[in-house]
């Protein structure tokens, strides 16, 4: 078929199969797991914007809302569900088709398996069979009953006798029969209206059928016209991926070099930061520590000199004061018995006037101070920044070393683009679709040529259905006219033999309606039964399964059509029945407006995966990238001078200072006793002596000692405090300093080792990641092509719309209307039975009788005779239990009013 050919030609452009991509991804993950050094995942790819495929706008809306008549359709569906509540017999139909593949033969049905199938089918159709049997019985019995009824009336039976007995409840009977006939007639009118509405709906929906055909044809043309432009758009978007790859290649330095730099940075930057914390802007605290160490050493050195010199002077001053005070205590006045104990007490405290700490034995810190001055003469940050700058030049180094490779890749991508463009011109897609459009135009013209014939056939159908309804309307006319004439002409005062012409006409019209009911009822029921059997089974076996897609499951049953062909649809389209393509899956994909490539699974016929692997991303391109070589061995983060500087700082001698000796002397204090306390005690003891030269001399000594404390001890105490703080600071620094320097040098050594020994691995690893990112752009393109072919290119919504349109026309327009027609007409046929009964009963009260009952009262005897009077006035006795005489009353000349 032409349409299958041009649809298959869409396969020239497709997407890389998901299976191969999954294999590549699995292989990539396995490689990552096998390499313990690889801890970094590739950065997320920048999504490419391929725009939107030119979309086709389809006009057909395959949806039907019946409106008010839908209530009648639901009533018919409910009735059919009551008649046939069984589910769709999919398995039964499949077995019937498979066992009768070679044709139905009478002798084949004698087989047990066929007998079982027949019994199952009868069970499924039991509801239809019962209703059909009822219809056939109605058709058969109605003429027989009509014949018997006519013969019975000719024999003056079955109401044929023109005589009406007088009863006391005659008015009640007449009212009941009248109301019943009116109700029956009303329901028959409703049945006629229902049938007429269904008949009219068919004619009105035929015009909608033309609209559906026209829109479906236009949608198919839109489908054919838009597909070439959509395919062209897919091929043109290769330029987007190509330009992105070229852009990344132009920026390979910032991209690949930056990734190499970033990877190494995890090991290098901590070492650099550790060094910079001691040398550069980030290491101000370390430089401050060096300076503080130097200041502390200087403070220790100066404080030690001050203390050593000051302690000598203090010792001499205290010795002189102690000698002078001893001479004073040698005064004869101290021999006085009352003064002698006080002098002895003072004399005993003289040894306390001496120095306590001895700083002369403490080593100096000149060596450490000289080393520190040498360290600070070299700018550590300058050397570190030079190493950091050389490390940061990695992107420029990568760009310079990959210049030739980038040029080769650009030429290769241009070649690939030319191959894709050439490949897209190999298939005559546009000409094939143009031929398909011409085919659609021709078919559309052929379909339009049948419109007059369809209109003519629909007119004949409409006339036939209206004729059937007119027979019922004729009966209704007789019933309504009979009721009207009988009710209006009825006179309660008139006897049955003297009823008026209007009343008699009403009765005759009712009997005429009975006669026409017998004439037409069986024929109408025959039509109803036929339409019921056909329309009901079509609804249950075709329309409902088509609506819930059960019908597709039958067609898609494996090996249904041929015992060696698994699937029917791919075997018909592609001569390959093993493809897992079903009519149901195709309809479902088209209903969701997906692409025809995905709906027909055309990748099983034409797959361009090998073409994409050979052109878009091939092994030659991969080999080009594998040749990327970047040499980072010349990068030095810390040169020998800076390294020696750090080692000198660590070995400056700060850690060799005898801190316990310093702290021990600092903690002793300057003098043995507090001179101020000694002076206060000396003055208190002097006050205990008699006033005189001795008291004054002792107080003079106290003043001299206070002067010594003020002029010598206080400066020494300040120097000791400075020495104590500096020693403690140096002690803290000396504990951390070697460890810090060792850690810094170790981190720098590890970073340099990483650069010099692992650079090739990092470069190879990051180059692979970079190549994967370039490959990812092509994968984005191929994935976008696949998704576009699946959901946007050649959207096959017109195919599902055609199926839905056929369902709407066949089931909603025709079958539902036909079923509603036989439901209304069938109701009329069934209601004709009570209509006949009530009409016959009611006509007796409206027609003029030949004879009637007359009652005569005899006052003298008290007896009552029942007599019959004919239409001429002759009276005859009927029966009397009281006498045996017969009395005739001639009443021919008596006016009707005297009865």
GUTIFI-982968 format. One record per residue (C-alpha): residue number from 0; x, y, z. Coordinates in steps of 0.2 Angstrom, whole numbers, plus 5000, padded with zeros to 4 digits. Layout:
N
num,east,north,up
NUM,X,Y,Z .
...
This chain:
899
num,east,north,up
0,5000,5000,5000 .
1,5006,5018,4996 .
2,5003,5025,5013 .
3,5014,5011,5021 .
4,5028,5015,5009 .
5,5029,5033,5012 .
6,5027,5031,5031 .
7,5042,5018,5031 .
8,5053,5031,5022 .
9,5052,5041,5038 .
10,5065,5029,5046 .
11,5080,5037,5037 .
12,5082,5049,5052 .
13,5080,5041,5070 .
14,5088,5040,5086 .
15,5102,5030,5093 .
16,5095,5014,5101 .
17,5092,5016,5120 .
18,5100,4998,5123 .
19,5117,5003,5116 .
20,5116,5020,5126 .
21,5112,5009,5142 .
22,5127,4998,5138 .
23,5139,5013,5136 .
24,5132,5020,5153 .
25,5134,5003,5161 .
26,5152,5002,5155 .
27,5156,5019,5160 .
28,5150,5016,5178 .
29,5160,4999,5179 .
30,5176,5009,5174 .
31,5172,5022,5187 .
32,5170,5008,5200 .
33,5186,4999,5194 .
34,5197,5015,5197 .
35,5198,5019,5215 .
36,5207,5035,5211 .
37,5192,5042,5202 .
38,5181,5050,5215 .
39,5174,5065,5205 .
40,5159,5063,5194 .
41,5157,5072,5178 .
42,5149,5089,5179 .
43,5131,5090,5173 .
44,5130,5094,5155 .
45,5123,5111,5149 .
46,5107,5107,5141 .
47,5106,5111,5123 .
48,5091,5121,5116 .
49,5085,5113,5100 .
50,5069,5123,5099 .
51,5052,5115,5095 .
52,5048,5104,5080 .
53,5035,5113,5069 .
54,5019,5106,5076 .
55,5005,5100,5065 .
56,4987,5107,5070 .
57,4974,5094,5067 .
58,4956,5099,5065 .
59,4946,5083,5069 .
60,4939,5082,5086 .
61,4934,5063,5087 .
62,4921,5066,5101 .
63,4902,5065,5100 .
64,4890,5071,5113 .
65,4873,5066,5107 .
66,4863,5079,5118 .
67,4846,5075,5123 .
68,4844,5060,5113 .
69,4858,5052,5123 .
70,4845,5049,5136 .
71,4837,5037,5124 .
72,4853,5029,5119 .
73,4857,5026,5138 .
74,4840,5018,5139 .
75,4844,5006,5125 .
76,4861,5002,5132 .
77,4853,4998,5149 .
78,4840,4987,5140 .
79,4853,4978,5130 .
80,4863,4975,5146 .
81,4848,4967,5154 .
82,4846,4956,5139 .
83,4865,4952,5137 .
84,4874,4955,5154 .
85,4888,4944,5149 .
86,4905,4951,5146 .
87,4913,4951,5129 .
88,4917,4933,5124 .
89,4935,4937,5118 .
90,4942,4920,5121 .
91,4926,4911,5113 .
92,4928,4922,5097 .
93,4946,4918,5096 .
94,4943,4899,5098 .
95,4929,4900,5085 .
96,4940,4909,5072 .
97,4955,4898,5075 .
98,4945,4882,5074 .
99,4936,4887,5058 .
100,4951,4895,5049 .
101,4948,4885,5033 .
102,4929,4889,5032 .
103,4914,4883,5041 .
104,4908,4865,5036 .
105,4893,4856,5043 .
106,4902,4840,5047 .
107,4915,4850,5057 .
108,4901,4856,5069 .
109,4899,4838,5074 .
110,4915,4838,5083 .
111,4914,4839,5102 .
112,4925,4854,5103 .
113,4914,4863,5090 .
114,4898,4857,5099 .
115,4905,4865,5115 .
116,4909,4881,5106 .
117,4891,4881,5099 .
118,4884,4878,5117 .
119,4894,4892,5124 .
120,4889,4904,5110 .
121,4871,4899,5113 .
122,4873,4903,5132 .
123,4881,4920,5127 .
124,4866,4924,5115 .
125,4853,4917,5127 .
126,4845,4934,5130 .
127,4844,4938,5112 .
128,4837,4921,5108 .
129,4823,4923,5121 .
130,4819,4940,5115 .
131,4820,4934,5097 .
132,4809,4919,5101 .
133,4796,4931,5108 .
134,4796,4942,5093 .
135,4794,4927,5082 .
136,4780,4920,5092 .
137,4772,4937,5091 .
138,4774,4938,5072 .
139,4767,4920,5070 .
140,4752,4921,5083 .
141,4746,4939,5078 .
142,4738,4933,5061 .
143,4732,4918,5069 .
144,4724,4927,5084 .
145,4717,4940,5072 .
146,4709,4927,5061 .
147,4701,4918,5076 .
148,4695,4934,5083 .
149,4687,4939,5067 .
150,4678,4922,5065 .
151,4673,4922,5083 .
152,4665,4939,5081 .
153,4656,4933,5065 .
154,4648,4920,5076 .
155,4642,4934,5088 .
156,4655,4929,5100 .
157,4670,4938,5107 .
158,4660,4954,5108 .
159,4653,4952,5090 .
160,4634,4951,5096 .
161,4626,4968,5095 .
162,4618,4967,5112 .
163,4624,4975,5128 .
164,4618,4969,5145 .
165,4613,4982,5157 .
166,4624,4983,5173 .
167,4624,4994,5187 .
168,4643,4997,5186 .
169,4643,5000,5167 .
170,4649,5018,5169 .
171,4664,5013,5180 .
172,4669,5000,5167 .
173,4667,5013,5153 .
174,4678,5025,5163 .
175,4691,5012,5166 .
176,4692,5006,5148 .
177,4693,5024,5142 .
178,4707,5029,5154 .
179,4717,5013,5150 .
180,4715,5016,5132 .
181,4721,5034,5134 .
182,4736,5029,5144 .
183,4740,5015,5131 .
184,4738,5027,5117 .
185,4749,5040,5126 .
186,4763,5027,5128 .
187,4761,5022,5110 .
188,4763,5040,5105 .
189,4779,5041,5115 .
190,4785,5026,5106 .
191,4782,5034,5090 .
192,4791,5050,5095 .
193,4806,5040,5101 .
194,4807,5030,5084 .
195,4804,5046,5074 .
196,4818,5055,5084 .
197,4830,5041,5081 .
198,4825,5040,5062 .
199,4828,5059,5061 .
200,4844,5058,5070 .
201,4852,5046,5057 .
202,4848,5059,5043 .
203,4854,5074,5053 .
204,4870,5065,5058 .
205,4874,5060,5040 .
206,4879,5078,5037 .
207,4890,5077,5052 .
208,4898,5062,5044 .
209,4903,5073,5029 .
210,4911,5085,5041 .
211,4921,5071,5050 .
212,4927,5064,5033 .
213,4932,5081,5027 .
214,4942,5085,5043 .
215,4950,5068,5043 .
216,4956,5070,5025 .
217,4963,5088,5029 .
218,4972,5081,5044 .
219,4980,5067,5033 .
220,4985,5080,5021 .
221,4992,5091,5035 .
222,5001,5075,5041 .
223,5009,5072,5024 .
224,5013,5091,5021 .
225,5021,5094,5038 .
226,5032,5078,5040 .
227,5045,5084,5027 .
228,5048,5101,5036 .
229,5049,5092,5053 .
230,5062,5080,5046 .
231,5072,5094,5039 .
232,5071,5103,5056 .
233,5078,5088,5064 .
234,5093,5087,5052 .
235,5096,5106,5054 .
236,5098,5105,5073 .
237,5114,5095,5071 .
238,5122,5112,5069 .
239,5117,5116,5087 .
240,5126,5102,5094 .
241,5141,5105,5082 .
242,5142,5123,5087 .
243,5142,5119,5105 .
244,5156,5106,5103 .
245,5166,5119,5093 .
246,5163,5132,5106 .
247,5170,5120,5120 .
248,5185,5116,5109 .
249,5188,5134,5107 .
250,5188,5136,5125 .
251,5197,5120,5129 .
252,5210,5129,5140 .
253,5197,5137,5152 .
254,5187,5121,5152 .
255,5199,5106,5151 .
256,5213,5116,5160 .
257,5202,5122,5173 .
258,5196,5105,5177 .
259,5213,5098,5178 .
260,5218,5113,5189 .
261,5202,5110,5199 .
262,5206,5092,5201 .
263,5224,5095,5207 .
264,5217,5109,5218 .
265,5210,5098,5230 .
266,5228,5092,5235 .
267,5238,5108,5230 .
268,5227,5122,5237 .
269,5227,5115,5255 .
270,5246,5115,5255 .
271,5247,5132,5247 .
272,5235,5139,5259 .
273,5245,5131,5273 .
274,5261,5140,5266 .
275,5251,5156,5263 .
276,5245,5156,5281 .
277,5263,5160,5285 .
278,5269,5170,5271 .
279,5256,5179,5260 .
280,5240,5189,5262 .
281,5231,5173,5269 .
282,5246,5170,5281 .
283,5247,5187,5290 .
284,5244,5177,5306 .
285,5259,5167,5303 .
286,5270,5182,5299 .
287,5263,5190,5314 .
288,5268,5174,5324 .
289,5286,5176,5317 .
290,5287,5194,5322 .
291,5279,5191,5339 .
292,5292,5177,5341 .
293,5306,5189,5336 .
294,5299,5203,5348 .
295,5298,5190,5362 .
296,5316,5185,5359 .
297,5321,5203,5359 .
298,5311,5206,5375 .
299,5319,5191,5383 .
300,5336,5197,5378 .
301,5334,5214,5384 .
302,5325,5209,5400 .
303,5338,5197,5404 .
304,5352,5210,5402 .
305,5342,5222,5413 .
306,5339,5209,5426 .
307,5357,5203,5426 .
308,5364,5221,5428 .
309,5350,5227,5440 .
310,5351,5212,5451 .
311,5370,5216,5454 .
312,5366,5234,5459 .
313,5352,5228,5470 .
314,5363,5216,5479 .
315,5376,5229,5482 .
316,5363,5242,5488 .
317,5355,5229,5500 .
318,5373,5224,5506 .
319,5377,5242,5510 .
320,5361,5245,5519 .
321,5362,5229,5529 .
322,5380,5234,5535 .
323,5374,5251,5539 .
324,5359,5245,5549 .
325,5371,5232,5558 .
326,5382,5247,5563 .
327,5367,5256,5570 .
328,5362,5242,5580 .
329,5379,5241,5588 .
330,5376,5258,5596 .
331,5378,5257,5616 .
332,5360,5262,5617 .
333,5355,5245,5611 .
334,5363,5237,5627 .
335,5350,5245,5638 .
336,5339,5232,5646 .
337,5323,5238,5639 .
338,5329,5242,5621 .
339,5340,5226,5620 .
340,5326,5214,5614 .
341,5320,5225,5601 .
342,5338,5228,5594 .
343,5340,5209,5594 .
344,5324,5206,5585 .
345,5329,5219,5571 .
346,5347,5211,5571 .
347,5339,5194,5567 .
348,5330,5200,5552 .
349,5346,5208,5544 .
350,5350,5192,5533 .
351,5333,5194,5524 .
352,5340,5210,5516 .
353,5346,5201,5500 .
354,5341,5196,5482 .
355,5332,5180,5479 .
356,5333,5177,5460 .
357,5349,5174,5451 .
358,5348,5178,5432 .
359,5367,5178,5429 .
360,5367,5159,5426 .
361,5353,5159,5413 .
362,5358,5157,5395 .
363,5355,5171,5382 .
364,5344,5169,5367 .
365,5355,5178,5355 .
366,5357,5163,5343 .
367,5338,5161,5341 .
368,5336,5179,5339 .
369,5349,5180,5325 .
370,5341,5165,5316 .
371,5324,5174,5317 .
372,5331,5190,5310 .
373,5338,5180,5295 .
374,5322,5171,5292 .
375,5312,5188,5292 .
376,5325,5195,5279 .
377,5317,5183,5266 .
378,5299,5187,5259 .
379,5291,5170,5260 .
380,5275,5175,5252 .
381,5284,5180,5236 .
382,5291,5163,5233 .
383,5274,5154,5237 .
384,5265,5166,5225 .
385,5277,5162,5211 .
386,5273,5143,5214 .
387,5254,5147,5215 .
388,5255,5157,5199 .
389,5264,5144,5189 .
390,5250,5132,5195 .
391,5237,5143,5190 .
392,5244,5144,5172 .
393,5237,5126,5169 .
394,5223,5132,5157 .
395,5235,5142,5146 .
396,5247,5127,5146 .
397,5233,5115,5141 .
398,5227,5126,5127 .
399,5244,5128,5120 .
400,5248,5110,5120 .
401,5231,5105,5112 .
402,5231,5118,5098 .
403,5234,5105,5084 .
404,5221,5093,5091 .
405,5207,5106,5092 .
406,5211,5110,5073 .
407,5209,5092,5068 .
408,5193,5090,5078 .
409,5185,5105,5070 .
410,5189,5098,5052 .
411,5182,5081,5057 .
412,5166,5089,5063 .
413,5163,5098,5047 .
414,5165,5082,5038 .
415,5152,5074,5049 .
416,5140,5088,5046 .
417,5143,5086,5027 .
418,5139,5067,5028 .
419,5123,5070,5038 .
420,5117,5082,5025 .
421,5122,5071,5011 .
422,5113,5056,5019 .
423,5097,5066,5022 .
424,5096,5069,5003 .
425,5097,5050,4999 .
426,5078,5046,5002 .
427,5064,5054,4991 .
428,5054,5058,5007 .
429,5046,5074,4999 .
430,5041,5066,4983 .
431,5034,5051,4992 .
432,5023,5062,5003 .
433,5018,5072,4988 .
434,5012,5056,4980 .
435,5002,5052,4995 .
436,4994,5069,4996 .
437,4989,5066,4978 .
438,4982,5049,4982 .
439,4972,5057,4997 .
440,4965,5070,4985 .
441,4959,5057,4973 .
442,4951,5046,4986 .
443,4943,5062,4994 .
444,4935,5065,4977 .
445,4929,5047,4975 .
446,4921,5048,4992 .
447,4912,5065,4988 .
448,4905,5057,4972 .
449,4896,5045,4983 .
450,4887,5058,4993 .
451,4872,5060,4982 .
452,4869,5041,4982 .
453,4871,5041,5001 .
454,4858,5055,5002 .
455,4846,5046,4991 .
456,4848,5030,5000 .
457,4846,5039,5017 .
458,4830,5047,5009 .
459,4823,5030,5005 .
460,4827,5024,5022 .
461,4819,5039,5030 .
462,4803,5036,5019 .
463,4803,5017,5024 .
464,4804,5021,5042 .
465,4791,5035,5042 .
466,4780,5023,5032 .
467,4782,5011,5047 .
468,4778,5024,5059 .
469,4763,5030,5049 .
470,4755,5013,5051 .
471,4756,5015,5070 .
472,4750,5033,5068 .
473,4735,5027,5058 .
474,4730,5016,5072 .
475,4733,5030,5084 .
476,4722,5041,5073 .
477,4708,5028,5074 .
478,4710,5027,5093 .
479,4710,5045,5096 .
480,4696,5049,5085 .
481,4686,5035,5092 .
482,4689,5041,5109 .
483,4685,5059,5104 .
484,4669,5054,5095 .
485,4663,5041,5108 .
486,4667,5053,5123 .
487,4658,5068,5115 .
488,4644,5058,5107 .
489,4640,5047,5122 .
490,4623,5051,5131 .
491,4619,5043,5147 .
492,4600,5045,5144 .
493,4601,5035,5128 .
494,4598,5017,5127 .
495,4611,5005,5118 .
496,4600,5004,5103 .
497,4596,5022,5102 .
498,4614,5029,5104 .
499,4618,5044,5092 .
500,4628,5043,5076 .
501,4643,5052,5084 .
502,4645,5039,5098 .
503,4642,5025,5086 .
504,4655,5032,5074 .
505,4668,5033,5089 .
506,4664,5014,5092 .
507,4667,5010,5074 .
508,4683,5020,5073 .
509,4689,5010,5088 .
510,4685,4994,5080 .
511,4694,5000,5064 .
512,4709,5003,5074 .
513,4708,4986,5081 .
514,4707,4979,5063 .
515,4722,4989,5057 .
516,4732,4984,5073 .
517,4729,4966,5068 .
518,4734,4969,5050 .
519,4751,4979,5054 .
520,4756,4973,5071 .
521,4764,4956,5065 .
522,4774,4965,5051 .
523,4780,4979,5063 .
524,4786,4966,5075 .
525,4795,4957,5061 .
526,4804,4973,5057 .
527,4808,4976,5076 .
528,4814,4958,5079 .
529,4826,4959,5064 .
530,4833,4976,5069 .
531,4834,4970,5087 .
532,4844,4955,5082 .
533,4856,4964,5070 .
534,4857,4981,5080 .
535,4859,4973,5097 .
536,4872,4960,5092 .
537,4882,4974,5083 .
538,4881,4985,5098 .
539,4887,4971,5110 .
540,4899,4962,5098 .
541,4906,4977,5089 .
542,4903,4994,5096 .
543,4906,4990,5115 .
544,4922,4980,5111 .
545,4928,4994,5100 .
546,4924,5007,5113 .
547,4934,4998,5127 .
548,4947,4992,5114 .
549,4943,4973,5117 .
550,4941,4971,5099 .
551,4959,4976,5096 .
552,4964,4961,5108 .
553,4955,4949,5097 .
554,4964,4956,5081 .
555,4980,4956,5090 .
556,4979,4938,5097 .
557,4995,4929,5092 .
558,4994,4917,5077 .
559,4975,4921,5075 .
560,4976,4925,5056 .
561,4989,4912,5052 .
562,4996,4898,5063 .
563,5014,4903,5057 .
564,5012,4922,5059 .
565,5013,4928,5076 .
566,5007,4946,5074 .
567,4994,4952,5060 .
568,4999,4970,5058 .
569,5018,4969,5056 .
570,5015,4954,5045 .
571,5004,4965,5034 .
572,5014,4981,5034 .
573,5032,4974,5035 .
574,5031,4956,5030 .
575,5038,4952,5047 .
576,5025,4945,5059 .
577,5038,4943,5073 .
578,5039,4961,5077 .
579,5030,4965,5093 .
580,5018,4977,5085 .
581,4999,4976,5089 .
582,4984,4986,5083 .
583,4980,4991,5100 .
584,4997,4998,5104 .
585,4998,5007,5088 .
586,4980,5015,5092 .
587,4986,5019,5109 .
588,5001,5028,5103 .
589,4992,5037,5090 .
590,4978,5042,5102 .
591,4991,5050,5113 .
592,4997,5059,5097 .
593,5014,5051,5097 .
594,5025,5050,5082 .
595,5022,5037,5068 .
596,5040,5031,5070 .
597,5036,5025,5088 .
598,5019,5020,5085 .
599,5024,5008,5071 .
600,5040,5003,5079 .
601,5049,5007,5063 .
602,5066,5006,5072 .
603,5064,4987,5069 .
604,5065,4990,5051 .
605,5076,5005,5048 .
606,5088,5009,5062 .
607,5101,5022,5059 .
608,5111,5018,5075 .
609,5126,5012,5065 .
610,5125,5027,5054 .
611,5126,5039,5070 .
612,5140,5028,5077 .
613,5150,5029,5061 .
614,5147,5048,5059 .
615,5141,5058,5073 .
616,5153,5051,5086 .
617,5166,5038,5079 .
618,5182,5030,5084 .
619,5193,5041,5075 .
620,5186,5056,5085 .
621,5189,5046,5101 .
622,5207,5042,5096 .
623,5210,5061,5092 .
624,5206,5065,5110 .
625,5215,5051,5117 .
626,5231,5059,5110 .
627,5229,5074,5121 .
628,5246,5076,5131 .
629,5248,5089,5144 .
630,5265,5090,5154 .
631,5264,5098,5171 .
632,5281,5092,5178 .
633,5289,5109,5177 .
634,5277,5117,5190 .
635,5285,5120,5207 .
636,5275,5126,5221 .
637,5289,5130,5233 .
638,5307,5133,5228 .
639,5323,5128,5237 .
640,5326,5145,5245 .
641,5308,5146,5252 .
642,5310,5128,5258 .
643,5326,5132,5267 .
644,5318,5147,5274 .
645,5304,5137,5282 .
646,5317,5124,5289 .
647,5327,5138,5296 .
648,5311,5145,5304 .
649,5308,5128,5312 .
650,5326,5126,5318 .
651,5328,5144,5324 .
652,5333,5138,5341 .
653,5317,5144,5350 .
654,5313,5126,5355 .
655,5331,5124,5363 .
656,5328,5138,5376 .
657,5329,5131,5394 .
658,5311,5137,5398 .
659,5310,5129,5415 .
660,5326,5138,5421 .
661,5319,5154,5416 .
662,5302,5151,5423 .
663,5310,5145,5440 .
664,5320,5161,5442 .
665,5305,5172,5436 .
666,5294,5164,5449 .
667,5306,5167,5464 .
668,5304,5186,5466 .
669,5317,5199,5466 .
670,5322,5200,5485 .
671,5321,5187,5499 .
672,5308,5198,5509 .
673,5296,5211,5503 .
674,5306,5227,5506 .
675,5290,5237,5510 .
676,5285,5225,5523 .
677,5302,5225,5530 .
678,5302,5244,5531 .
679,5285,5244,5540 .
680,5291,5232,5553 .
681,5307,5241,5555 .
682,5297,5257,5558 .
683,5285,5249,5570 .
684,5300,5242,5581 .
685,5308,5259,5580 .
686,5292,5267,5588 .
687,5294,5255,5602 .
688,5311,5263,5607 .
689,5313,5278,5617 .
690,5314,5294,5607 .
691,5331,5298,5603 .
692,5345,5296,5590 .
693,5342,5277,5589 .
694,5324,5279,5584 .
695,5328,5292,5571 .
696,5343,5281,5564 .
697,5331,5266,5562 .
698,5318,5276,5553 .
699,5331,5283,5542 .
700,5336,5266,5537 .
701,5318,5262,5533 .
702,5317,5277,5522 .
703,5333,5271,5513 .
704,5326,5254,5510 .
705,5310,5261,5503 .
706,5320,5271,5491 .
707,5330,5255,5485 .
708,5313,5247,5482 .
709,5306,5261,5473 .
710,5322,5264,5462 .
711,5328,5247,5459 .
712,5316,5233,5464 .
713,5301,5240,5455 .
714,5310,5241,5438 .
715,5317,5224,5441 .
716,5299,5217,5444 .
717,5293,5225,5428 .
718,5308,5217,5418 .
719,5304,5200,5426 .
720,5285,5202,5421 .
721,5291,5205,5403 .
722,5303,5191,5404 .
723,5289,5179,5411 .
724,5277,5184,5397 .
725,5289,5182,5383 .
726,5296,5166,5389 .
727,5278,5158,5390 .
728,5274,5165,5373 .
729,5290,5157,5366 .
730,5286,5141,5375 .
731,5269,5140,5367 .
732,5276,5144,5350 .
733,5290,5132,5351 .
734,5278,5118,5354 .
735,5268,5121,5338 .
736,5281,5128,5327 .
737,5290,5112,5321 .
738,5274,5103,5318 .
739,5266,5117,5308 .
740,5282,5119,5297 .
741,5283,5100,5295 .
742,5264,5099,5290 .
743,5266,5113,5277 .
744,5281,5106,5269 .
745,5273,5088,5269 .
746,5257,5096,5261 .
747,5268,5105,5248 .
748,5278,5089,5244 .
749,5262,5079,5242 .
750,5255,5093,5230 .
751,5271,5093,5220 .
752,5271,5074,5220 .
753,5253,5074,5213 .
754,5257,5087,5200 .
755,5274,5079,5194 .
756,5269,5060,5196 .
757,5250,5060,5194 .
758,5248,5074,5181 .
759,5247,5061,5167 .
760,5233,5052,5175 .
761,5223,5067,5180 .
762,5225,5074,5162 .
763,5220,5058,5155 .
764,5205,5057,5167 .
765,5199,5075,5164 .
766,5202,5073,5146 .
767,5191,5058,5146 .
768,5178,5068,5156 .
769,5179,5082,5143 .
770,5177,5070,5129 .
771,5162,5063,5137 .
772,5155,5080,5139 .
773,5157,5083,5120 .
774,5150,5066,5117 .
775,5136,5071,5129 .
776,5131,5085,5117 .
777,5129,5072,5103 .
778,5119,5061,5114 .
779,5108,5075,5119 .
780,5105,5078,5100 .
781,5102,5060,5096 .
782,5091,5058,5112 .
783,5081,5074,5107 .
784,5079,5066,5089 .
785,5073,5050,5097 .
786,5061,5059,5108 .
787,5055,5070,5094 .
788,5052,5055,5083 .
789,5042,5047,5097 .
790,5031,5062,5101 .
791,5033,5076,5089 .
792,5037,5071,5071 .
793,5024,5064,5060 .
794,5011,5063,5075 .
795,4999,5050,5070 .
796,4983,5057,5079 .
797,4974,5057,5062 .
798,4975,5038,5062 .
799,4967,5036,5079 .
800,4955,5050,5074 .
801,4950,5039,5059 .
802,4946,5024,5070 .
803,4936,5035,5082 .
804,4927,5043,5068 .
805,4922,5027,5061 .
806,4916,5021,5078 .
807,4906,5037,5080 .
808,4898,5036,5063 .
809,4895,5017,5064 .
810,4890,5016,5082 .
811,4884,5033,5089 .
812,4876,5039,5073 .
813,4869,5023,5065 .
814,4868,5008,5077 .
815,4862,5019,5092 .
816,4849,5027,5082 .
817,4844,5010,5074 .
818,4843,5002,5091 .
819,4833,5017,5098 .
820,4821,5016,5083 .
821,4817,4997,5086 .
822,4815,5001,5104 .
823,4802,5014,5101 .
824,4793,5004,5087 .
825,4794,4988,5098 .
826,4786,4997,5112 .
827,4772,5002,5100 .
828,4770,4984,5094 .
829,4769,4977,5112 .
830,4757,4991,5118 .
831,4745,4987,5103 .
832,4740,4971,5112 .
833,4732,4981,5127 .
834,4726,4994,5114 .
835,4716,4980,5105 .
836,4708,4974,5121 .
837,4703,4991,5128 .
838,4697,4996,5111 .
839,4686,4981,5109 .
840,4679,4983,5127 .
841,4676,5002,5125 .
842,4668,5000,5108 .
843,4654,4991,5116 .
844,4649,5007,5125 .
845,4649,5018,5110 .
846,4642,5008,5096 .
847,4623,5007,5093 .
848,4617,4990,5098 .
849,4603,4979,5089 .
850,4595,4973,5105 .
851,4596,4979,5123 .
852,4589,4973,5140 .
853,4572,4980,5146 .
854,4565,4979,5164 .
855,4546,4980,5168 .
856,4539,4983,5185 .
857,4522,4975,5190 .
858,4515,4983,5205 .
859,4500,4971,5207 .
860,4511,4956,5209 .
861,4527,4964,5214 .
862,4536,4954,5201 .
863,4549,4960,5188 .
864,4551,4953,5171 .
865,4567,4955,5160 .
866,4564,4958,5142 .
867,4574,4961,5126 .
868,4569,4975,5114 .
869,4576,4975,5097 .
870,4581,4990,5087 .
871,4563,4990,5079 .
872,4554,4991,5096 .
873,4549,4973,5097 .
874,4550,4967,5115 .
875,4552,4949,5120 .
876,4554,4942,5137 .
877,4570,4934,5141 .
878,4567,4926,5158 .
879,4557,4928,5173 .
880,4557,4917,5189 .
881,4539,4924,5194 .
882,4528,4920,5179 .
883,4528,4911,5163 .
884,4518,4923,5152 .
885,4526,4933,5138 .
886,4521,4950,5135 .
887,4526,4960,5119 .
888,4527,4978,5118 .
889,4528,4986,5101 .
890,4540,5001,5102 .
891,4544,5004,5085 .
892,4535,5021,5084 .
893,4540,5026,5101 .
894,4552,5041,5101 .
895,4569,5037,5109 .
896,4566,5049,5123 .
897,4552,5039,5130 .
898,4564,5024,5135 .
